[in-house]
Amino acid sequence: MPVVHPVLIGATPHATRRELFVPASVAARLGLASGEVQIGAGLLRQPARAVVVPDRPGQATPQVVMDPALLDELHVPHGTRLHLRFDPERRMLHLGPFVGILALRVRRGPLYGEHDPFFRALTRWGERLAIGAYMFAPRDVNWERRLVHGYTYSGLWPLGRWRRGVFPFPDVVYDRIQTRRTEWSAPYMRFRERLAKHVPAWFNETGFFDKWRMHQELSKSPALARLLPQTERYSSPAQLERFLRAGRAVFFKPIGGSLGLGIVCVRRTASGYSLAFQLKDRAVVQHVPSLARAAAKVDRAIRGRPYIIQQGLPLATWQGRPFDVRILMQRSQRGQWAMTKMYARIAAPGSFTANLSRGGQGARAGALLRRLFGARAGQLLRQLYATGLECAREIERTLSGTVGELGLDLGIDRLGRIWLIEVNSKPFLQMTREAGSPHILGLSVQRPLRFARYLAGFENGGPVQVADERERA
């Protein structure tokens, strides 16, 4: 099914009722002749009459213009850059793709809190890529009219602002819901089930990963199992004693945690045991003389919530601070896994987690590894990349649903051995503090949008048939 990249959609007073003018070059690529058609945007459909007209000389982007009332009924703003797809059997001309980025707004500060810079970049890049990208939340959906009251960012930050508008239902939902509490709530589950019946494609619908389940799934891969630290679901203080006999440090991590919050680290010391608790704004360290006291403090911190217990690793350090390597894996415009960026995260002084949101420092992975491991750095970088690719493919094979992006945390110990510490869905993407060039940061925004365009069938070679079947549901 032909796809035209991109066209400018607009209104003209010269069109009669339900008439639209299509330049001859665009019509030829689509296989479209003048005559009656159905024109669609999202789930909206309207009858129209297509008229093939000569191309306008010197026009950089082809322009498809139509009766203003028809454009209003489709809820496509005048001057929007989109793609066209034509189904000759159904005489259906589809404008799109519309990508709904599903996220919650906050009451104070920026509209989307700490995620605001990334979401601003998504809607702005949508304009550049001729994709109708908008933000929306469950309460923004008008089921009866098949419309969404969404948000796009207009202007340049900090002078720009979020603007509310009315949009067609999305062709693709890009799930960026920020909290597990929302994902697990009954109202949200009902909303997801209802919306999934109307949306052609959805990615990241698997939600946030469960750390214990993810460890079990990755353990099934022989290539990945050897990279995993010893990990168990925590149930008894006896596990703490057993883990500490094997090594000097043990980590407790909430199964449903993220951003390093709720982690407890227990270490053996010359005088007993030290416990470090990762709070929202700082790490708190306490010392106790006995293992029994340490276990009691861990249990009080956990408060019966589901946790894993994980082997502490003797990670390599930079200037006395441990670091890990974060790899961002994303799906490309052809649906293939690709590494978008790789960078080191150095823990803040006195901290035992390297999360940038907890004060960690980003650095170029290659430069850091060359300083620490010399000639071995190239081999380590190749191993890190291969691990990221294998991990992404294993998760794709294992999980139901479509995953569009992954954040992998890998450690390198003092001997140069690579460890797969954690895999995160919907990784938190900062647009200013992470190591990397503006080009790489831009790529991390573009790839989810291009993947969405592929899923919607607006990329040559994309899964058009799947999308069309869902449209008719």
Summary of the structure (lengths in Angstrom):
residues: 473
radius of gyration: 25.6
end to end distance: 19.9
largest distance: 87.3
contacts: 1545
relative contact order: 0.12
helix: 31%
strand: 34%
